[in-house]
Amino acid sequence: MGKDQTISGKTDPGKLLSGFWQYDQDSLFDQLESGKEGLDAMTARERLQRRLNWKRRRPNWWRALVLFLSQFRNPLILLLVFAVGLSASLGDLSNSIIILSILLLSGTLGFWQSYKADKAVRKLQQLVHSRALVCRAGKWISVLSEEIVPGDVIRLAAGDLPPGDGVLLTCRDLHMNEAALTGESFPVEKHCGVTSADAPVQQRTNVVFQGSNVVNGEAEALVVRTGADTELGRISAKLGQKPEATAFERGIDQLGYFLIRLTFLLAAGILIFNLFLHKPVTGSILFSLALAVGIAPELLPIILVATLSAGAERMAKKQVIVKKLSAIQNLGAVNILCSDKTGTLTTGEVKVFAANGLNNLPSGKTRLFAWLNAFFETGFYNPLDDALRSMEGMELNDYLKLDEVPYDFIRKRLSVVVEKDGRHIMITKGALLNVLEVCHAAEDEEGHVFPLAQVRHLIMQNFKIHSAEGFRTIAVAWKDVTGDPVIDKTDERGMTFLGFIFLYDPPKPDIPETIRLLKDLGIGLKIITGDNHLVARHLALTLGIRKPSLVTGAELRHISDEALPEVALRSDLFAEIEPNQKDRIIRALQRAGHVVGYLGDGINDATALRQADVGISVDSAADVAKEASDMILLEKDLNVLASGILEGRKTYLNTLKYIFVTTSANFGNMFSLAGISLFLRWLPLLPQQILLLNFFSDIPALGIAADRVDEDQLRSPKRWDLKLIRRFMTVFGLQSSLFDYLTFGLLLLVFHVDEGRFQSGWFLESVLTEIIILFIIRTVHPVWKSRPAGFLVWAGLLVAMTAAALPFLSIGRFLGFEALPATLLAGMIGVALLYGIMAETTKRVFFAKFNH
């Protein structure tokens, strides 16, 4: 025992032991002031409160302050602040105060939007929780996983996620998936006991880790570390892990980097030319930096988060909880949905239709043994076992449970040993073929026993008949183990087949209509199920899928990775699929160029949920499935998911609106500003006027997040298209610049204005054209046929009226504006209206040609 690992002296249970895996149970119980009956409620509450107090060391105002300051971390803004400070030190105090005030207003606007989005996201995250089974004062209760504290004793079964790092107290056939910690894809077998102090993570076989999940088996463990103190917490903090970017996020990043590079080149070029023309140094620097701030899409991240969080809130109202905001864009792009069968296409209310024996006649013994097996099993929740437990007229009749071998997805069996009147009986139930492989005989309804080979054809005949009628089948077998009641997997041999349990899960009545709705939305449905191919085909025909193209798991094993994409695309139905084949199907569809969503709620769905572009689970799913998913349905219904897909497309299209505005009007105006500055003796706009123009254009843009979207634009999947954005930027940016130069001509050659009126006139024209283009390009239809959101309208009108009135107000003169004659004012409004007419015409031609 190392010097730093004394276990004799008691310490604060919050200060968790280093190398706890090397100590025996009694030492750990002593150190953590716990026992086999767990903590009492008061002690657990005190430890939880202590941890919460530690997490809340910084008050809410600190979080808000950090968020506010983050609005100014843009390097362009920091450079501008530095230049303003330099200008103030040289005596230009008033303009410096004005520029800083406008920057502060812009930052406040961004903070307000970010704060709302952040608050909405945190609220949504609170709607999805996993639970843990914990022993408190000797009683097993279910609590939220985040309420688990060091010293708690927890129980784990297949599909569970350990809520912390802990040492095993008891375990049975326990295998854990620790890929998140070790990268090892194969399950790790766990044992009780101790391991050496210097054992690496993958060799700590007596420890369960947060971030892993139970593949099969069951266990009880003493929690030693939680939260950031766990192995996963330390790895995450060390690596600063970020989730993998979606295609949309990568596209946004590419666009942002492109615009920033262009901004720096343009600003640097203008600065050099202005200095070459002997314009004031300080003014030239401030002008170039303000120009850069005006061009740079600094509001894009805020608009993106605001749009996504608004979409997530709308989806929550439609029973879809978003765990990962960026998945909303992928949801809007999904064009193939892979789904399991139970509870999604069917009602999920599994009922026992019959318990029959070898000759397909009712069998009371089959019924009783199946019920006993389900009643006594302690593994993960299964709707089939729930159906068996709900059979009427069943009583224990003095049967006692002695032992159990939990279910796993390799054996596809579950066995229990029961005792009555001194006789020990092993009862096994599971998938028919998997049960038959451990049987050597079969018993009929009257108790006669036959060699299995003699009656196997009869068993398979009954199985096929009921499967073709849509019934799921569970086989039941037994053997006498009197004198040897403790069993393991190796004891599943030499058994006697007893009979069948036939179960029925009827299809939902509205599913055919839902499938048609998905088809109308451009989404193909692929059904992936572990059920046999006869049951799956019956369901497909019931749902109105004519001549379903079906591939079985056995056939899939013989299809190469190269050939699979073509097979997967033409198949509607995948039956008898093994867990590791699900993500292989998804990868094949992705290689074929499709965006794939996967809907699943089982333990064996976790890898497929992670592989899919959008992993979708349900609130009642296994913890490992919910953890692996991007979204949670509060109701397992494809109609709910279809609503979520529509919201995903709305979110994408609203984000695209802001990108189009940024890359057309704003960008075109700044190009014009840069160009004309080379030919004027004065600056075309003062730095503070450029920043005010940028601020004015940001106000209505914030309303895009809640804007309406044309219904016909939601009828097809939406994928990121950088080529379309570049074309749009080129076409509409050039058009914007063309009208800017028309404005320059009017101001200089027709109205012969001086510096102040030039800046006032062009500022007004720029604000008006930016508002007009926002309303025009928010829809592919004529602008008068698509009603925008109310905030967008009022914000646009308010900004337009403020810009028109500003030159006539004292604050306008303080900003460098001058009052405009009525003729000049009418001229600027006329140019803006003409620009709107031309933009509407260009829009029709553009979208007609590029079929967006």
N, C-alpha and C positions, 0 to 999 in steps of 0.2 A: 504493500500500500504506500503510495507516494505521500510526501509530506503535505502536499496541498489537498489531499483527499481524505482527511480525517472524517470518520463517520461516528465516532463515539460522542463528540460534543454536538448538541443540538444547535441547529442554525435556523434562520428564517426559512420556511418552506419555499418562499419566493426565490431564494438564492439557491439555484438548482445545482445538484451534484455534477461534478466533472467525472466522467468515466463511470456513470451509474450502472452500466451493464456488467461490471465486474463484481458487484455486490449481491449477496443472497437476499431473498425476500424479507427476512426478518430485519436485516440491517436497513433496508430501504423503508420499510414500514416505520421503524424507529426514527429514522432521520426525517421522514415526512410527516411524522405524528399521525399516522393513519393505521389501518388494519384491514383484515380480510372483509370486514363489513363496511369498508369505505369510511368516508367522512360523515359527520353529522351535518344537518342542514345549516346550522349557524356557522360552523367552521368553514364550510364551502362558500357561504355567502360573504364572510369576512375576507377570504382569500380572493374571491372574484372582485370584491370592492377595491381591494388593495391594487389589483392589476389594472382595474379601470381608472383608478386615481393616477396610476403611473402613466397610463396612456393619455390622460387628460391634463398632463402637466402644463401644457400650453392652452390657454383659454381660446374661445371661439374668435375673439377679436384678433388674436395672433394669426390664425388661419386666414382671416379676411385681409389682414395687412399684407401677408405674404402674397396673396392672390392679387391685391392691388398693385404692389411693387412689380409683380411679374409682367404687368402690362407695359412696363418701360424697359424690358430687358433686350428689346430689339436694338442691335448695334447701331443702326442708322439713327434711332431716336437718341441714344446715348451720345453719339457724335454731335448731333444737333444741339443737345443740352450743353455739351462742352463748348461748342462754337458760340452759343448764346451767352454763356458765362464770359467768354473771351470778349465778345462784343460789349457786354455790360461794363467790363473792366476798362474798356476804351472810351466809355462815356455814353454809349447808346442804350441807356437804361430803359426808356419807355418801350421801345420796340422789343427789347429782351423780355420785359414783363408780359407783353402781349403774346409773344410766341410761347412762352412757358405756360401762360394761362390756357391757350388753345390746346397745347399738349396735355395739360392736366384734364381738360374737358374730355378729350379723346380717350385718355386713360380711364377716366371715371365711367365713360360709356362702355368701354370694353370690360371693365371690372364688374359693372352691374350685370351685363349679359353673362359673363363667366361665372359670377357668383350664383345666379339663378340656375345655370346649367349644372354647376357642381352640387348645389343643394338638391336638384331633381335626381341626379344620378345616385347620390347617397341615400335618398329616400327609396329609390327603386331597389337598391342593393339590400335594403332591410327586409324586402318582401320575400327573399329566397333564403331559406335556412336549411341546414342539415341538422339532424338530431343524433344523439348518442344515448345508449342505454347505460346507466350508471347506478352503482350501488350506494345508497345513502342510508346510513344507520341500519344496514342489513336488508333494506328494501330496494328492489330494482325499479327504477323510474326512468322515464324518457325526458331528457332536457335538451336545450339547444346546445350544439357543439361548442359554441363560443363561451358557454357557461361552465365548461369543464376546467378544473384547476388541478395543480400538482397535489397528489395524494388521493385523487379520485380512483376508484376501481371501476373499470368499464368492461362491457361484454361486446365481443365482436363476432359477426357472422359474415357469410359470403355477401359481397357488395358493399360492406361498410367501409368507411374512411376513419382511421384512427384520428381523434380530435387533438392529439398531441403525441409526443414521444413517450413510450412507456416500456416497462419490462414485463414479460409474460409471467403470469401466475399459474394459469392452466392453459392447455391448448390441445386440440384434437385435429389431426390431419390439416394443419394450418399452412397455407401457402399464400404469400403476399406478392403483389406486383409493386416493385420498388423502382420502376423505370425512371420516375421523376427525379430520384436521388442518385441512382447509380448508372442509369443508361442501359441497364440489363433488361432485355425484353422478356426473359423467361422468369416464371414465378419462383420465388425463393422459399424453401421449406424452413419453417420456424420450429424451435424447440424451447422448452423451459430450461432454466439453469443459469449458469454464468458464463461469460466469455472474458478473455484477457483484456487488460486495460488499454493495450495498444492495438486492439483489433480495429481494422477499418470498417466503414459503414456496412459494406457488403458481407462482412464476416460476423456481424453482431446478430447472431441467429436467435438470441433471446429477447430481441427488441422489436417493437412495432413502431413505425415512424409516421408522423403526419406527412401527408403527401403521397403515401402508399395506399393500397386498397386490398381487401381480403378477396382473393380469388376463390378459395374454397376452404372449408373447415370452420372451426369456431374456437374462441379463446376468451380468457379473462386477463386483463392487464392492469398494472398499477401505473397511472400517469405520473411522469416525473417532470416533463417540460411541456410548455404550451407556447403558442404564438411565436414571437421572434426568437425565443430561446431554443426552439426546435432545430433539428438538423436542416430541415427545409428552409426555415426562417433565416438561418445563418448563411446558407448557400445563396438564397435570393438577395440578401443584403450585400453579400460580397460581390455578386455578379451584376447587381443592379438590373435584374432580369426584366425585360419588356416583352409583351406578347408579340408574336410574329405579325408583321404588317399585312393588311389585306391588299388586294390589287388596287382598290380605290385609294387607300392611303399612300401606296407607292406612287400612284399617278399624281396625287396631290403634291407629294414631295418633289417629284420631277418638275411639275409645273412651277412650284415655289422656287426651286433652285434656278430654273431658267429665268424667271422674272427678276430674281435678285441679281443674277449675273448681268442681265440686261440693264437693270437699274444702276449698278455701279459703273458700268461702261458709259452709260448716258450721262450720269452726274459728273463723272470725271472728265468726260469730253467737254461738257458745257463749262465747267470750272476753268479748264485750260483755255478755251476760246475767249471767255469773258476776261480773264487775266491778260490774254494776248491783246484784247481790244482796250486795255487800260481802264477797265471798270473798277470801282472800289473793291479792294481785296476782301474786306469783312463782309460786305453785301454780297459779293460773288460766292463766297464760301457758304453763307447762310442760304442763299438762293439755291445752290446746287444740292445742299443737304435737305432742304425743304422739298425740293423737287423729288429727290430720292425717296423721302418718306411718303410723298404723295403717290408715287408709282408703286412702291413695294406693297405686296398684299398682306399688310400686317394684321388686317382684320380677318383674314381667311381662317386661321385656326379657331378664332372666337366664333365666327359664323358657323364653321363646321361643327364645333361642340354644341353650339346653341341649337342648330338644326337637328343634330342627332338626339340631343336630350329631349327636345320638343317631340320628336318622333317616338322616342322611348316612352314618354309620358302618355302619348296617344295610344301606343300599343298596349301599355299597362291597363288602360281603360277597356281594352278589347281582350283582356285575359292573357296577354303575352308579356312576360317579364324579361327585359333585356339585361343580361349579365355583362356583355361586352359591347359597348356602343358601336365600335367599328363594324360589328357583324351586321348592323342594320343595312349598310350599303350592299354587303354580299347577299343579304336576304332579298333585296330588290333585284339582284342579278340572277338569282336562282332560276334555272330552266329545267332542272330535273330534281324531283323530290323522291328520295328513297324512304320507305316507311315500313315499320313492322305491321303486323296484322291486328294483334289482340288489343282491344281498347281504342284503336285508331279507326280501323275499318269495321270493326265489330263493336258490340256494346261493352265488351269487357266484363260482362256479368256471366261468368262461366257457371253452367249448371250441369249436374250429373244427370245424364239421360238414362243410363242403365249400368248395372253391375252384373255382368254375365260370366258364366263359366266357359269351359272348353267347348261345349256344344251350342253356345250362344243362347243359353237359357239362364234365367235369373239365378244368381248364386249368392246366398246369404253370407257364406264364408268369405267370398271375395269382397263383398261389401264391408263386412266387419273388419277384415284385415287391412283393407285400404284406409278405412276410417281411423283405425288404431295407429297406423303409420303416420298419417297426416296429423293426428291429434298430438302425438308425442314428439314429432320432429321440431327442432329448435333453430333451424337455419333461417335463411332469408325468406321474406314474404313472397308467396307464390299464389296467384289466383286459382291455380288448379287445386292446391292443398286447401285453400279457403273454401272452394266448392265442396271438397270431400268432407271437411269439418262441419259443413252446414247441412249434411244429410240428416234427415229426420229419423227419429226412432232409435238412435244409436246411444248406447250406454257403455261405460267402462267395465262393468261387471267384474270388479276386483282385479282387472289387469293392471300391472305395474310396469313402468319402464325401467330397464336395467342399463341399456347402452344404446349408442347410435353411431352410425357412420354417415356423416353429412353428404349431401348431394354435391357433385361437381360436374362440370360440363364435358369432362372426358368420359367418365363412367356413365353419366346420365342416369344414375340410380341413387336411391336413398334407402338405407336400411336401419331398422330399429330392432332391439331385442326386448320382448315383453315377457312377463312372468305371471302365471296363474296356476294355483294349486300345485306349486312346486315344479311346473313344467316351463321350460324356457323356449320361446319361439322367436325365430328371426324372420322378420317380414321385410321384403324388399319390393319397392315399386319403382317404376321409371319408364323410359321409352321401350317399346316392345322388343325391338331387336337387341337392345342392350341388356334387357332382363333375360331374354331367351339364351344369350350367350353364357349365362352362369347357371342355366338349368340343365338337368339331365332327364327330367321326367315331367309329366303333366297329370293333373288330377281333374276329373270331371265333376259335375254337379252332385253326383251321388257318392263321391269319395273314392271312385276307382282310379287307380294310377296306371299310366301307360308310359312306355319309353317315349321320350320327346321326338325322336326321329319318326316314330310311327304316326304321330298326330300333328306334326309341324305344318303339313299342308293345310289341315283344317284350321289351325290357328291363323295362318296367313290369309286364308280365304275369308274368314270372319273379319279380320283386320281390314282387308281391301274393300269389302262390301260397305262397312261402316265409314271408312275414310272417304269413299266416293260419294257418300251422302253428307259429307261435311263434318263428321264427328271426329274429335281428337281422341286418341286412345292412350290409356296408361295400362301397363301390364302389372300384375301382382304375382309374387312368388313367395314361397316360405320354406323353412326347414326347421327341424327340431335341433336345438343346441343345448339341451338340458345338460348341466354339468360344466358348460363352458360359455357363460353368458357375456363375457367380455370379448368384443369382436373388433376387427378392422377390415380393410378392403379385401384382404386375402381370404376372408371367410365367405365372401360372396361367390360360392361355387357349390356344385352338387345340390342345387335347389330344385324345388318342384313348382312348375308353373301352375297357377291357380285360376286365373281368369282375367277379364278385361274390365276396365272402367271406361265407359264411353261418355265424353263430355261435349257440350254444345255451347258455342258462343255466337249468337246470331249477328248477322251484319246490321249495321245501323241503317235505318230506312232511308235516310237522306244522303247516304254516301254516293249513289250513282249521280245525283245532281251535283254534289261537291266535286266529283271527278271531272264532270263536264265543265264546272267553273274553273278548275285548275287548268284544263285544256284551253279554255278561252283566254286564260292569263298567260298562255305560252309555256305551261309547265307540264312536263311529262311525269307520270307517276310510275315508280317501280316498287313492287311489293317484295320485300325480303323477309322470309320467315323460316324458322327451324322446323315447322310442321311438315309432314310428309306431302309429297307432290299431289296426291289425290285430294286431300283436304284443301290444299291451296288452290288447285284448279276449280274445285267446286265453288269456293268463295269467289274467285274471279268471274266465273260464269254468272253467279248470283248478282254480282255488282254490275253486270252488263258489259264486261270485257269480252268481246267475241273472239273466239279462237286465240286465247292467250298463248303467247310464246313463252315456254317455260324451260328453265335450266335448273337442274338439281345440283346439290353440293358435290355428288359423286362425279357428275359430268364436268363440273367446274375444275376439279382437280386435274383433269386431263387437257385443259385448255391453256395454252401458253399465254404469257403476259402480252405478247405481241398481238395475238389473235383476240384476246379478251375484249378490248374496246368495242370492236364491231359486234361481237356476240352480246355484250351488255346493252348496247344501244338498241338492238332489235328485240330484246327480251323484255316482257312485261312482268314476269314472275320468276322469283328465285326461291326454290323450296329446298327443305332439308339442308339448309345452309349452316355451316359451322361458324362459330364466332370469328375466327381469324379470316374467314372468307368474305365477311361483310366489308371490311376496309379495302380488300383487294378489288371488289366490285366498284367501290367508290373511286379508287385510284384509276381504274380503267376508264370510267366515265369522264374523269377530270383530264386524263391524257387525250381523250377525244375532243377536248376543248369546251367542255360544259362546266357550268357552275352548279355544284351539287349540294343539296340540303339533305340531312338525314334526321329522321324522327325516330327516336328509340328511348326506352325507359328501363331496359334490363341491365343486369351486371355485364352481360356479354356484348353490350352495345357500346361500351366506353371507347374502344379503339376506333370504331366507325364514327362515333360522334366527334372525336378529335381529328380524324382524317377529313371529314366533310368540310366544305367551305363554310357551311353554317350547321352546327350541331344543335339539335332541338330536342329537349326532353320535357318531362311533365313534372308537376309538383309532387306527385305520388311516386316518382321514380326512385330506384336505388340511388343511394348517395353518390356512388361512383359515377353513375350516369349523369346526375345533375352537375357534379363537379366538372365533367368533361364537356358539357354543353355550353353553347353561347347564349341560348335563350331557353326560358322555361315557360311552358304552357300551363296556366292554372286550370285549364280544362282540356283533356285529351280529345281534341276535335279538329278535324281538318278544316272545318269552316273557320275556326278561330285562327288557324295558321294562315289561311287564305287572306284573312283581314290583316294579319301581320305583314304578309308579303306586299300587300297594297300600301301599307304604311312605309315599308322599306323603300318602295319605289318613289313615294312622295318625298321622302327624305332626300333621296339621291337627286331627284329633279330640282328640289329647292336649293340644294347645295350647288348644283350646276348653274342655276340662275345667277347666284352671286359671282361665280367664276366668269360667266359670260359678261356680266356688268364690269367686273374688274378689268378684264382683258379687252374690252371694247371702248366704252366711253372714257373711263378713267385713264386708261393707258393711252388712248388716242389724244386726249387733252394734254397729257404731260409731254407727249412727243411734239405736239404743236408748240407748247410752251418752250420746250428746249430749242426748237428750230427758230422761232421768231426772235428769241433772245439774242441770236447772233447778228440780227440786222437792226436792232433798236439801240438807241443811245442809252435808254433806261431799261430797267428790269420789267418784263411784261406783267409780272405779278410780284408783289413783295413777298418775302418768306412767310410772313404771318397770314397773308391772303391765300397762299398755296395750302397752308395747313388748315385754314378755315374751310376752304373748298373741299379738302379731303374729309374734314369733320362733317360738313353738311351732307356729303354723299353717303357717309357711313350711317346716318340716322335712319333714312328709309330702308337701307339695306338690312338693318337688324330685323325688320318685319318679315323678311323672306322666310325665316324659320317657320312661321305660322301661316304662310301663304297657301292659297288654294292651288290645286293642280288639275289640269284638264283631264277629264275622265278617260278619254281615248288614249292619253299618254301613259296610262297605267296598265294598258292591255298587253304589254310585252315586257320581257325582262330588260333591265337597264344595266349596261356594263360600261365601265370607264373607257373613254375613247379620247386619248390625247390628240390624235390626228384631227378629230373634229374640232377640238378646242383651239388648236393652232390655226386651222382654217378660219374659224369664227373670229379669232383675234386679228388675223390678217385683214379679212374683208371688212369687218365693222370698225376696226381700229383705223384703217385707211379712210373709211367713209367719215368717221368722226374728225379726223385731221383735216379732211377736205373742207368740211363746214367750218372748222376753226379758222382756216386760212381765208375762207369767204368772209368770216367775221372780221378778221384783221384788215382785209381789203376795205370793207365798209367803214370801219373805224378810222383808218388812216387816209384813204383816198376819197371817201364820200363825205364823212363828217369832220375830217381833219382835226381829230381830238388831240389833246395834250396827254401827258403821262397819267394823271389822276383819272381822267375819264376813260382812257384806254383800259386801264386796269379795272375800273368799275364795270365798264361795258362787257369786257371779256369774261370777267368773273361771273356776271349774271348769265351770260350765254352758256358758260360751262356748267353752272348749277342746273339750269333748265334742261340742257341736253342730257345730263346724267340722270335726271329724274324721268325724262321722257323715255330714254332707252331702257330704263328699268321696267317700265310698264309695257313696253313693246316686246322685249325679249323674254318676259316671264311666261309667255304663251306662244305656241306655234300657230295659233289661230289669229285672225284679225283682232286687234287690241280691244275693240268694242264688243266682241263676242265672249270674252272671258273676264269674269268678275274677280278682281283682286281682293285680298284680305283688307278689312277695314283699316287696320293700323297702317298698312302700306299707303293707302289713299290719303289718310289724314296727315301722316308724316311727310309725304311728298308735297302736299299742298302747303303745309306749314313751312317747310324748308324753302319752297319756291317763293312764297310771299315774303319770308324773312330776307331772302337774297335780293328781291326787288326793292324792298323798303330800306335795306341797309345803307345805301349811298346817301339817303336823305336824313339819316339819323346821326346824332352827335357821336355815337359809338362807332358808326361807319367812318366818319371823318378821322376818328382816333386810330382806326385801322388803315387809313390811307386812301379811303374811297372818296369820290366826289359825286355830287348830285348830277343826274343825267337829264338832259332835255327830253321832252315828251317824244319827239321824233326819233331820237336815238334809242329810247326805251322801247318804242314800238318796233324799231328795226331789229333789236336783239330778240324780242319775242317772236317776230316774223321769221327770223333765221332759225330759231329753235323749233317752230312749228313745221317749217319746210324740212328741217332735219328729221323730224318725227315721221313725216310722210315718206321721205326717201328710205328711212330705216325700216318702216313697215313693208315697203315694196321689196327692199333687199332681203328682208327676213323670209318673205314668201318664196322668193327665188332660191335662197340658200337652202332652206329646209326641204323644198321640193327636189332640189338636185341631190342633196346628200341624204335624203330619206331618213331623217332623224325622228 
